[in-house]
Amino acid sequence: MPEQEKLNFHSISIDDRNWINEKLKEDNLDACEYTFANNFIWAKVYDVQVGSAYGCGVIRYREQEHFQYSFPFGNGDKQSMIGHLKKICAVHGHGLKIAPITEEGRLKLLEWFPGEFEISADRDDFDYVYTVEKLSSLKGKKLHGKRNHITRFMDDGDWQYEPMTVEHIPECRRMAKEWIALRAEKWNDEMEQEIGVLEMAFSNFSELGLCGGVLYKSGELVAFTIGEPLNKDTFVVHFEKAFPDLQGAYPMINQQFVLHEAQDFMYVNREEDTGDPGLRKAKMSYYPDILLRKYSAAESHLVFANETEWESVIEIWNRCFGDDRAYIELYLKNRFESENMYVIYENNRPVSMASLLPVQVTINGKKENARYVYAVATLPEYRNKGYASEIIKHAARKYNEPLILQPADRDLEEYYEKQGFADAFGESPCWIYAGRCTGTADIQLLPTDGSDLRAAEEMDVEDKLDILGSWIVSDADEKEYKAVRDQFFEGEGYVEWDEKAIAYAIKENQFCGGRTLFLTKGIETEKTKKAMLMYRIEKDSLHIIETTLDDDELHNILPELLEYTGTTWAFERNMGGMVLLPERLKNWDCREGYLGLTLA
């Protein structure tokens, strides 16, 4: 480890331009924040300061009462720089926060500081990146509307594009004031900040090496834009203003700027949408070639599990739940993501974990994002330290969403009650069916591995139809299963899974010896009756995991299904669940609803 160097920060100034640009070039970063000009023009808003040590540059920004730091840039010792920043923050009594971080930076943090940073991505901060060719030509059916708007703008031929010079800036300032006046009713602090930042760009246009373009219609300035090279492959657009009531002004300045100023590059980065719905719609309408993920990292001993920690997760899971490796890997390969499983490290390895899977639940008539808490486990030798409770409390604060779970037994239910969870989603009585089959099962569902596909192709059409009672049956896929499930259970308190989750539920059920059936009845029309049935075989019993059949319909086909599966009795039980509600939803009557499918 190299000897600690001196690291001093000072307010960013024009004098820093050359050394910062040289260090940025060494890394060729593609996130929009990593240009000198971008940091300089936002300096007053975020109290931007810069420093260098270990052969690296670093930028820090004011975030409420503390600073946030950029990922170190340049060819130096980034690991030592981050270690130094951690010590600075520790002296001031708080953890280090770093943002923005590219995917390469995320992987380096995981390698250098395992178990020390909670690393998250925020969709609102993703950069929209397009090929220069796409924005120049606007080819294809998807961009037909953009071409039409540009054609309308060009109709009378009285238009002109010019590269921006300092002589254009007074005119751009006047246009910006008119643009502001048009938004007087929607004006907010963020817009006020942006106008101040735009003025910084105008006032230092030449010194910052910025590049701009202006668009005229009938001799009047109607649009302008400002950007600069981001790296050797990418040009970044910082500002784009046009009169919104002039058809085609925005797509026209967009295209003309790229045609005239960005042809030496492969990509154009048009920055993030900050979560603004209108801006997101506008940026998505150009169909980005890349949505550039950017991360933030906060020093913490409670972190997201990453792809390098699977062996530790498998050990915890196996020792706590007894499942074999194949079952655990099925879950990890299908449901694990970089930000849906928390772990706590001790002795340089994960010892406690919990998954938090995204779902939606209908509360007071509105679909609310929520998290299903799954596979909560701590190695036996590390228990009684409050790790599971710590993960749950942290998730509740971070997401500010309902946390939903289904405890396996009464002892766990009592534990979760102490964590603030309440009984929810209406547990249903368990029923048992022990009737006998008097006929012959007429279902011959093909193995899902496709081994009998050739035989199936040689059957007559009528032979291909599997019949269960009066239903035609086939193996369900996630799309049709979700459609039938949502339509049947939709209502207050319904916990809704997305197609990816349903796909895993079907795979998991099959892995455990079950089938998931799609049932239809009647002529194929909009009025065709559709249902689904998920079951698995447990010794001599048939466990109905979930179905949209009513009791009479299910009991009518159970004799035949028992015969087909070789079981002697059937049962179904909806155990309900528990929920921890955020403060804003505390008044909801959580006893309503349906949890049902829990992927457990």
FENCORHU-V843349 format. One record per residue. RES is the residue in one small letter. PSI is psi in degrees with one decimal (none if undefined). OMEGA is omega in whole degrees, 0 to 359 (none if undefined). Layout:
# FENCORHU-V843349
res->RES psi->PSI omega->OMEGA
res->RES psi->PSI omega->OMEGA
This chain:
# FENCORHU-V843349
res->m psi->125.9 omega->182
res->p psi->157.3 omega->178
res->e psi->142.2 omega->183
res->q psi->131.8 omega->179
res->e psi->167.1 omega->177
res->k psi->131.6 omega->181
res->l psi->109.6 omega->178
res->n psi->141.6 omega->178
res->f psi->146.6 omega->174
res->h psi->158.3 omega->180
res->s psi->136.5 omega->183
res->i psi->141.3 omega->178
res->s psi->169.7 omega->179
res->i psi->-30.4 omega->181
res->d psi->-18.8 omega->181
res->d psi->-6.1 omega->189
res->r psi->-49.2 omega->187
res->n psi->-48.5 omega->184
res->w psi->-34.9 omega->178
res->i psi->-44.5 omega->179
res->n psi->-38.8 omega->179
res->e psi->-43.0 omega->179
res->k psi->-39.1 omega->178
res->l psi->-38.0 omega->179
res->k psi->-32.2 omega->181
res->e psi->-26.5 omega->181
res->d psi->-20.4 omega->179
res->n psi->48.2 omega->184
res->l psi->147.7 omega->184
res->d psi->1.9 omega->176
res->a psi->139.8 omega->190
res->c psi->-23.0 omega->182
res->e psi->-19.2 omega->188
res->y psi->62.0 omega->165
res->t psi->150.9 omega->178
res->f psi->-46.9 omega->185
res->a psi->-42.0 omega->181
res->n psi->-40.9 omega->180
res->n psi->-34.6 omega->181
res->f psi->-44.7 omega->185
res->i psi->-20.8 omega->177
res->w psi->8.7 omega->189
res->a psi->-42.5 omega->182
res->k psi->-34.2 omega->182
res->v psi->-42.9 omega->187
res->y psi->11.5 omega->180
res->d psi->55.8 omega->187
res->v psi->128.9 omega->177
res->q psi->155.3 omega->183
res->v psi->156.3 omega->177
res->g psi->169.0 omega->179
res->s psi->146.5 omega->176
res->a psi->162.8 omega->178
res->y psi->26.2 omega->180
res->g psi->12.7 omega->182
res->c psi->157.5 omega->167
res->g psi->157.0 omega->176
res->v psi->147.3 omega->181
res->i psi->140.5 omega->174
res->r psi->149.3 omega->187
res->y psi->145.9 omega->177
res->r psi->127.6 omega->176
res->e psi->98.5 omega->186
res->q psi->-120.5 omega->185
res->e psi->-7.3 omega->183
res->h psi->174.5 omega->176
res->f psi->152.5 omega->169
res->q psi->145.4 omega->186
res->y psi->148.5 omega->172
res->s psi->164.1 omega->169
res->f psi->136.6 omega->181
res->p psi->144.4 omega->181
res->f psi->149.5 omega->183
res->g psi->176.0 omega->186
res->n psi->12.6 omega->183
res->g psi->-161.4 omega->183
res->d psi->87.1 omega->183
res->k psi->-36.0 omega->181
res->q psi->-43.3 omega->178
res->s psi->-37.0 omega->177
res->m psi->-45.4 omega->180
res->i psi->-39.8 omega->176
res->g psi->-38.7 omega->178
res->h psi->-42.9 omega->180
res->l psi->-36.2 omega->177
res->k psi->-40.6 omega->180
res->k psi->-39.7 omega->177
res->i psi->-46.6 omega->181
res->c psi->-38.2 omega->181
res->a psi->-37.6 omega->178
res->v psi->-34.7 omega->181
res->h psi->7.1 omega->171
res->g psi->25.9 omega->177
res->h psi->167.2 omega->180
res->g psi->161.0 omega->179
res->l psi->136.6 omega->172
res->k psi->132.7 omega->182
res->i psi->133.2 omega->176
res->a psi->149.9 omega->352
res->p psi->157.7 omega->180
res->i psi->131.9 omega->176
res->t psi->174.2 omega->179
res->e psi->-40.3 omega->178
res->e psi->-42.2 omega->178
res->g psi->-38.6 omega->178
res->r psi->-47.1 omega->182
res->l psi->-36.3 omega->178
res->k psi->-41.8 omega->178
res->l psi->-42.0 omega->180
res->l psi->-36.1 omega->180
res->e psi->-45.2 omega->187
res->w psi->-34.1 omega->186
res->f psi->62.3 omega->182
res->p psi->132.8 omega->177
res->g psi->13.8 omega->185
res->e psi->-12.7 omega->182
res->f psi->132.6 omega->169
res->e psi->114.9 omega->186
res->i psi->122.7 omega->185
res->s psi->150.7 omega->173
res->a psi->142.5 omega->179
res->d psi->118.0 omega->182
res->r psi->-31.6 omega->180
res->d psi->-20.8 omega->183
res->d psi->0.5 omega->182
res->f psi->136.8 omega->177
res->d psi->142.4 omega->176
res->y psi->117.0 omega->183
res->v psi->130.6 omega->183
res->y psi->153.6 omega->174
res->t psi->146.9 omega->176
res->v psi->-37.1 omega->181
res->e psi->-41.1 omega->181
res->k psi->-48.5 omega->183
res->l psi->-22.2 omega->178
res->s psi->-44.8 omega->187
res->s psi->-29.0 omega->185
res->l psi->40.8 omega->181
res->k psi->157.9 omega->172
res->g psi->159.9 omega->183
res->k psi->-37.1 omega->184
res->k psi->-30.9 omega->182
res->l psi->15.9 omega->180
res->h psi->-40.6 omega->180
res->g psi->-38.2 omega->178
res->k psi->-42.9 omega->180
res->r psi->-38.2 omega->179
res->n psi->-43.3 omega->179
res->h psi->-40.7 omega->179
res->i psi->-39.9 omega->178
res->t psi->-42.7 omega->179
res->r psi->-39.7 omega->179
res->f psi->-35.9 omega->185
res->m psi->1.1 omega->190
res->d psi->-52.9 omega->185
res->d psi->1.2 omega->177
res->g psi->-0.7 omega->185
res->d psi->68.9 omega->179
res->w psi->162.6 omega->182
res->q psi->135.9 omega->174
res->y psi->140.7 omega->177
res->e psi->142.3 omega->171
res->p psi->139.8 omega->181
res->m psi->135.8 omega->171
res->t psi->174.6 omega->179
res->v psi->-23.5 omega->178
res->e psi->-25.2 omega->180
res->h psi->-17.6 omega->192
res->i psi->-42.6 omega->177
res->p psi->-38.8 omega->179
res->e psi->-38.9 omega->178
res->c psi->-36.5 omega->177
res->r psi->-44.0 omega->180
res->r psi->-40.5 omega->179
res->m psi->-39.7 omega->180
res->a psi->-37.7 omega->178
res->k psi->-41.1 omega->176
res->e psi->-39.9 omega->179
res->w psi->-40.1 omega->178
res->i psi->-43.9 omega->182
res->a psi->-34.8 omega->179
res->l psi->-17.4 omega->182
res->r psi->20.9 omega->185
res->a psi->-38.4 omega->183
res->e psi->-26.0 omega->183
res->k psi->4.8 omega->189
res->w psi->141.9 omega->179
res->n psi->178.8 omega->184
res->d psi->-37.1 omega->181
res->e psi->-40.4 omega->177
res->m psi->-39.8 omega->179
res->e psi->-42.3 omega->177
res->q psi->-44.9 omega->183
res->e psi->-38.4 omega->179
res->i psi->-38.1 omega->176
res->g psi->-39.4 omega->178
res->v psi->-39.6 omega->177
res->l psi->-40.0 omega->178
res->e psi->-36.7 omega->176
res->m psi->-38.0 omega->178
res->a psi->-43.2 omega->177
res->f psi->-47.3 omega->187
res->s psi->-22.1 omega->183
res->n psi->28.6 omega->188
res->f psi->-52.9 omega->184
res->s psi->-44.2 omega->182
res->e psi->-31.4 omega->181
res->l psi->-8.8 omega->181
res->g psi->30.9 omega->181
res->l psi->160.8 omega->180
res->c psi->136.9 omega->182
res->g psi->172.1 omega->176
res->g psi->148.4 omega->178
res->v psi->150.2 omega->183
res->l psi->130.6 omega->181
res->y psi->147.6 omega->173
res->k psi->122.9 omega->182
res->s psi->37.6 omega->176
res->g psi->-2.1 omega->182
res->e psi->139.3 omega->176
res->l psi->123.9 omega->183
res->v psi->-10.4 omega->180
res->a psi->150.6 omega->171
res->f psi->161.2 omega->179
res->t psi->152.3 omega->182
res->i psi->136.7 omega->177
res->g psi->-165.3 omega->180
res->e psi->163.9 omega->173
res->p psi->134.1 omega->177
res->l psi->-45.6 omega->175
res->n psi->-167.7 omega->186
res->k psi->-19.3 omega->182
res->d psi->-18.1 omega->194
res->t psi->137.2 omega->172
res->f psi->138.3 omega->182
res->v psi->137.5 omega->178
res->v psi->118.6 omega->182
res->h psi->-38.5 omega->183
res->f psi->144.6 omega->172
res->e psi->117.2 omega->180
res->k psi->135.7 omega->176
res->a psi->155.4 omega->176
res->f psi->117.5 omega->188
res->p psi->-24.3 omega->182
res->d psi->-0.8 omega->178
res->l psi->107.7 omega->185
res->q psi->128.5 omega->175
res->g psi->-3.5 omega->184
res->a psi->-44.4 omega->181
res->y psi->-53.7 omega->179
res->p psi->-29.1 omega->181
res->m psi->-47.5 omega->180
res->i psi->-35.5 omega->177
res->n psi->-53.6 omega->183
res->q psi->-46.2 omega->184
res->q psi->-38.3 omega->179
res->f psi->-44.9 omega->180
res->v psi->-41.6 omega->180
res->l psi->-36.3 omega->186
res->h psi->-29.1 omega->190
res->e psi->-12.1 omega->189
res->a psi->14.9 omega->185
res->q psi->-15.1 omega->178
res->d psi->5.1 omega->183
res->f psi->163.0 omega->178
res->m psi->-32.8 omega->186
res->y psi->158.1 omega->171
res->v psi->123.7 omega->176
res->n psi->119.0 omega->182
res->r psi->25.5 omega->173
res->e psi->-171.6 omega->186
res->e psi->177.2 omega->178
res->d psi->-3.0 omega->179
res->t psi->17.3 omega->180
res->g psi->3.5 omega->179
res->d psi->120.5 omega->185
res->p psi->-42.8 omega->181
res->g psi->-42.4 omega->179
res->l psi->-39.8 omega->178
res->r psi->-43.5 omega->179
res->k psi->-42.4 omega->181
res->a psi->-44.2 omega->182
res->k psi->-37.4 omega->178
res->m psi->-25.5 omega->182
res->s psi->-14.8 omega->175
res->y psi->3.1 omega->176
res->y psi->78.6 omega->183
res->p psi->142.3 omega->176
res->d psi->-28.1 omega->178
res->i psi->130.1 omega->165
res->l psi->101.4 omega->189
res->l psi->113.0 omega->179
res->r psi->132.0 omega->174
res->k psi->139.6 omega->186
res->y psi->159.7 omega->167
res->s psi->149.0 omega->182
res->a psi->136.2 omega->177
res->a psi->130.0 omega->180
res->e psi->128.9 omega->185
res->s psi->149.6 omega->173
res->h psi->-4.5 omega->175
res->l psi->110.8 omega->191
res->v psi->165.6 omega->173
res->f psi->137.2 omega->173
res->a psi->148.3 omega->178
res->n psi->173.4 omega->188
res->e psi->-16.3 omega->180
res->t psi->-5.2 omega->188
res->e psi->14.9 omega->184
res->w psi->-38.4 omega->182
res->e psi->-39.6 omega->178
res->s psi->-40.9 omega->179
res->v psi->-42.6 omega->179
res->i psi->-39.8 omega->179
res->e psi->-47.0 omega->180
res->i psi->-48.4 omega->183
res->w psi->-48.7 omega->183
res->n psi->-44.5 omega->183
res->r psi->-30.1 omega->183
res->c psi->-35.1 omega->185
res->f psi->-17.2 omega->178
res->g psi->2.0 omega->179
res->d psi->149.8 omega->181
res->d psi->169.7 omega->186
res->r psi->-39.9 omega->182
res->a psi->-41.9 omega->180
res->y psi->-43.8 omega->181
res->i psi->-41.8 omega->180
res->e psi->-31.8 omega->176
res->l psi->-45.1 omega->178
res->y psi->-49.7 omega->185
res->l psi->-40.7 omega->182
res->k psi->-25.1 omega->185
res->n psi->-27.4 omega->188
res->r psi->-17.2 omega->180
res->f psi->132.4 omega->171
res->e psi->165.4 omega->186
res->s psi->-11.1 omega->182
res->e psi->35.0 omega->177
res->n psi->14.0 omega->175
res->m psi->121.2 omega->176
res->y psi->145.6 omega->172
res->v psi->154.6 omega->172
res->i psi->131.4 omega->180
res->y psi->144.2 omega->165
res->e psi->139.2 omega->183
res->n psi->42.3 omega->173
res->n psi->26.7 omega->176
res->r psi->154.6 omega->176
res->p psi->134.3 omega->179
res->v psi->-12.0 omega->180
res->s psi->147.9 omega->184
res->m psi->162.2 omega->172
res->a psi->134.8 omega->174
res->s psi->146.6 omega->177
res->l psi->97.0 omega->188
res->l psi->134.9 omega->182
res->p psi->132.7 omega->174
res->v psi->177.3 omega->170
res->q psi->145.0 omega->178
res->v psi->137.4 omega->180
res->t psi->117.1 omega->182
res->i psi->121.7 omega->182
res->n psi->40.4 omega->176
res->g psi->1.2 omega->182
res->k psi->138.6 omega->177
res->k psi->118.1 omega->181
res->e psi->136.8 omega->172
res->n psi->142.0 omega->181
res->a psi->175.4 omega->178
res->r psi->130.8 omega->175
res->y psi->121.0 omega->183
res->v psi->121.6 omega->190
res->y psi->147.2 omega->174
res->a psi->53.3 omega->176
res->v psi->120.6 omega->186
res->a psi->145.6 omega->175
res->t psi->134.6 omega->177
res->l psi->139.1 omega->186
res->p psi->-40.0 omega->184
res->e psi->-6.3 omega->179
res->y psi->14.0 omega->181
res->r psi->171.8 omega->180
res->n psi->26.0 omega->174
res->k psi->2.6 omega->177
res->g psi->18.6 omega->185
res->y psi->-46.4 omega->181
res->a psi->-43.3 omega->178
res->s psi->-38.4 omega->180
res->e psi->-41.7 omega->178
res->i psi->-44.8 omega->182
res->i psi->-44.8 omega->180
res->k psi->-39.7 omega->179
res->h psi->-44.1 omega->179
res->a psi->-39.9 omega->179
res->a psi->-40.8 omega->179
res->r psi->-45.0 omega->185
res->k psi->-48.4 omega->187
res->y psi->-28.8 omega->185
res->n psi->41.6 omega->181
res->e psi->160.0 omega->174
res->p psi->137.4 omega->172
res->l psi->126.8 omega->186
res->i psi->141.5 omega->176
res->l psi->170.0 omega->177
res->q psi->99.7 omega->183
res->p psi->147.2 omega->184
res->a psi->-24.0 omega->182
res->d psi->177.1 omega->185
res->r psi->-37.2 omega->180
res->d psi->-42.8 omega->179
res->l psi->-36.6 omega->178
res->e psi->-42.3 omega->178
res->e psi->-37.8 omega->178
res->y psi->-46.8 omega->183
res->y psi->-28.6 omega->173
res->e psi->-39.7 omega->179
res->k psi->-23.8 omega->178
res->q psi->-2.0 omega->178
res->g psi->1.7 omega->178
res->f psi->150.1 omega->178
res->a psi->151.4 omega->176
res->d psi->140.8 omega->185
res->a psi->167.3 omega->169
res->f psi->24.6 omega->165
res->g psi->81.9 omega->175
res->e psi->136.0 omega->180
res->s psi->150.5 omega->178
res->p psi->144.1 omega->176
res->c psi->136.7 omega->174
res->w psi->154.7 omega->180
res->i psi->133.8 omega->178
res->y psi->127.5 omega->182
res->a psi->32.4 omega->179
res->g psi->168.0 omega->180
res->r psi->149.1 omega->178
res->c psi->132.2 omega->180
res->t psi->-7.8 omega->181
res->g psi->-161.7 omega->180
res->t psi->130.7 omega->179
res->a psi->133.6 omega->183
res->d psi->29.9 omega->176
res->i psi->131.1 omega->181
res->q psi->60.7 omega->183
res->l psi->135.8 omega->183
res->l psi->147.7 omega->176
res->p psi->142.5 omega->182
res->t psi->-9.0 omega->178
res->d psi->-1.6 omega->175
res->g psi->11.1 omega->185
res->s psi->-24.4 omega->180
res->d psi->21.7 omega->184
res->l psi->-43.4 omega->181
res->r psi->-40.7 omega->178
res->a psi->-39.3 omega->180
res->a psi->-38.5 omega->181
res->e psi->-24.1 omega->181
res->e psi->-8.1 omega->179
res->m psi->157.8 omega->167
res->d psi->157.4 omega->182
res->v psi->-43.7 omega->183
res->e psi->-32.9 omega->180
res->d psi->-23.0 omega->181
res->k psi->-17.9 omega->183
res->l psi->119.2 omega->175
res->d psi->130.6 omega->186
res->i psi->132.4 omega->175
res->l psi->103.4 omega->189
res->g psi->-123.7 omega->177
res->s psi->11.6 omega->182
res->w psi->143.0 omega->167
res->i psi->131.2 omega->186
res->v psi->150.5 omega->174
res->s psi->167.7 omega->176
res->d psi->131.1 omega->183
res->a psi->146.0 omega->168
res->d psi->171.6 omega->187
res->e psi->-31.4 omega->183
res->k psi->-50.7 omega->182
res->e psi->-33.5 omega->178
res->y psi->-48.1 omega->181
res->k psi->-42.0 omega->182
res->a psi->-46.4 omega->180
res->v psi->-42.6 omega->182
res->r psi->-47.8 omega->182
res->d psi->-41.8 omega->182
res->q psi->-37.9 omega->185
res->f psi->-44.5 omega->188
res->f psi->-9.1 omega->184
res->e psi->132.5 omega->179
res->g psi->-176.8 omega->182
res->e psi->127.3 omega->177
res->g psi->7.5 omega->179
res->y psi->127.7 omega->178
res->v psi->114.4 omega->189
res->e psi->126.3 omega->177
res->w psi->151.3 omega->175
res->d psi->175.5 omega->185
res->e psi->-35.9 omega->180
res->k psi->-41.3 omega->179
res->a psi->-41.2 omega->179
res->i psi->-40.7 omega->180
res->a psi->-41.1 omega->178
res->y psi->-40.6 omega->180
res->a psi->-39.9 omega->179
res->i psi->-43.7 omega->179
res->k psi->-42.6 omega->181
res->e psi->-40.6 omega->179
res->n psi->-41.8 omega->178
res->q psi->-41.8 omega->179
res->f psi->-35.3 omega->182
res->c psi->16.6 omega->175
res->g psi->20.4 omega->181
res->g psi->176.5 omega->175
res->r psi->155.5 omega->177
res->t psi->114.4 omega->189
res->l psi->142.8 omega->171
res->f psi->124.1 omega->185
res->l psi->134.8 omega->177
res->t psi->155.0 omega->181
res->k psi->130.7 omega->178
res->g psi->174.2 omega->180
res->i psi->145.2 omega->183
res->e psi->91.3 omega->176
res->t psi->-177.0 omega->176
res->e psi->-21.2 omega->181
res->k psi->1.0 omega->177
res->t psi->130.6 omega->180
res->k psi->132.0 omega->182
res->k psi->145.4 omega->179
res->a psi->167.1 omega->175
res->m psi->155.1 omega->184
res->l psi->118.9 omega->176
res->m psi->125.9 omega->180
res->y psi->163.2 omega->170
res->r psi->157.0 omega->182
res->i psi->126.0 omega->179
res->e psi->98.7 omega->186
res->k psi->-115.0 omega->182
res->d psi->11.4 omega->183
res->s psi->158.0 omega->177
res->l psi->112.4 omega->182
res->h psi->115.1 omega->176
res->i psi->105.1 omega->182
res->i psi->-47.8 omega->181
res->e psi->144.1 omega->176
res->t psi->153.5 omega->173
res->t psi->3.6 omega->174
res->l psi->142.4 omega->174
res->d psi->172.2 omega->187
res->d psi->-43.1 omega->181
res->d psi->-44.7 omega->180
res->e psi->-41.1 omega->181
res->l psi->-45.3 omega->182
res->h psi->-26.0 omega->177
res->n psi->-31.3 omega->183
res->i psi->-9.6 omega->184
res->l psi->-40.8 omega->179
res->p psi->-45.5 omega->180
res->e psi->-38.6 omega->181
res->l psi->-36.9 omega->175
res->l psi->-41.7 omega->178
res->e psi->-44.8 omega->182
res->y psi->-38.7 omega->184
res->t psi->-9.2 omega->181
res->g psi->26.4 omega->179
res->t psi->165.6 omega->184
res->t psi->-15.5 omega->178
res->w psi->161.1 omega->184
res->a psi->153.3 omega->176
res->f psi->156.8 omega->176
res->e psi->139.6 omega->177
res->r psi->125.6 omega->172
res->n psi->109.5 omega->187
res->m psi->-2.6 omega->185
res->g psi->-147.6 omega->180
res->g psi->-162.3 omega->179
res->m psi->157.6 omega->181
res->v psi->141.2 omega->171
res->l psi->114.5 omega->186
res->l psi->140.8 omega->172
res->p psi->162.5 omega->185
res->e psi->-37.0 omega->184
res->r psi->-14.2 omega->182
res->l psi->14.8 omega->187
res->k psi->-24.6 omega->183
res->n psi->-2.5 omega->182
res->w psi->138.7 omega->176
res->d psi->92.4 omega->188
res->c psi->-1.7 omega->179
res->r psi->-15.4 omega->178
res->e psi->162.9 omega->166
res->g psi->-172.9 omega->184
res->y psi->122.3 omega->175
res->l psi->-57.0 omega->173
res->g psi->-104.2 omega->186
res->l psi->115.5 omega->185
res->t psi->5.6 omega->176
res->l psi->24.2 omega->183
res->a psi->none omega->none
